[in-house]
């Protein structure tokens, strides 16, 4: 009998407890408390902050289900709204949690479930363990699933294997809606601005908060440790970082996000006021002092500004003569973040090999901008294994892919499409807006240092550099602008029978 494929009626993403906890808790309450009359089951607890969470949403982006995974491998709080059951959402949520446990290297996962759901969990590979339990006249059963080795046989890299010359970020950054995290941001501002610096209470919050764009930094447990905001005219303010996380790159990362947003909206400069004595920090971030110092709330303050230059990404290749080493696999000895040599690429095999070598050395991120995601370069088992291994290193590693059209990869299949469907929280694909498809260039950016670039994706004539932060930042700004406005194509999501 012919089986028909259809796009599933829901989407799943890894959720952030600090910003989406209320949504997750509400689903639990509706299912466990309102529907099943299980008091206490819908409430959040102290372990939510240390757990991984997933949220299922329908086509209208309305929340319909959730599940969490504890660090010890216990899966719980699986809840799907009644009218959406039987459509695969519960199965997909559970699969996400189990898959995450595999990537974390856990030997097994466990659940404690109601007796009437045993068959569902048995179909998902769980087996009963121990005797049944009874709580408030409800029978529960503990079930366990032993995790088999990952099917692609890629060995995990331990912390001891990481290059000591490259540090993994101990924090993550993202843009947020102020209303979602207002209480936390105001608390941090009060600690730093009011209690530490002696500034007035008005520094904890004002009308500009509702009109500004905000970014936050989070530690490995998901706790917000810093924040920054910027107005639509480019005024940056309220950069605040908890004391124990200063001098670790948090402030620089937050500033870069604000500057990238300003670049996207074609602002000519960004400005900020900061305490006198921070010249070194802002100079390293590309800011210059403007005007004389002045008094603000009893503290000497300086205005800093950064001019945003919209550079031509093609400038390097358009020079009359470009000098560099021709790539030779037999002589390859380049180190990501260290070897600042321009490598000329003239053959398909050169591109394939240098992309593989550079991504193999990746520690945190890979960004690919490719109009068609050429199968000859990107659809191969070696690259699949390398990127799969990167996704497993820790929760901060990420891979982002931008392309012009999904038809070619979905029709013919593609290794990177397969792993993006399997690991949607670590590798994501988007479609570039039609208005931004006026260039035929293609590039790969690795860890903010390595770059592989060609002016025309149909011509094998370009370059690579294992350590070119300036070029990587320039292309990275363009990538971020295209990514933020990119389209989520449903054809790139997992299909179900």
Secondary structure, 3 states (H helix, E strand, C coil): CCCCCEECCEEEEEECHHHHHHHHHHHHHHHHHHHCCCCCCCCCCCCHHHCEEEEEEECCCCEEEEEEECCCCEEEEEEECHHHCCCCHHHHHHHHHHHHHHHCCCCEEEEEEEHHHHHHHHHCCCEECCCCEEECCEEEEEEEEECCCCCCCCCCCCHHHCCCCCCCCCEEEEEECHHHHHHHHHHHHHHHHHHHCCCCHHHHCCCHHHHCEEEEEEECCCCEEEEEEECCCCEEEEEEECHHHCCCCHHHHHHHHHHHHHHHCCCCEEEEEEECCCHHHHHHCCCEEEEEEEEECCEEEEEEEEECCCCCCCHHHHCCCCCCEECCHHHCCCCCCCCCCCEEECCHHHHHHHHHHHHHCCCCEEEEECCCCCHHHHCCHHHHHHHHHHHHCCCCCEEEEEECCCHHHHHHCCHHHHHHHHCCCCEEEEECCHHHCCCCCEEEEECCCEEEEECCCCCCCEEEECCCHHHHHHHHHHHHHHHHCCECCHHHCCEEC
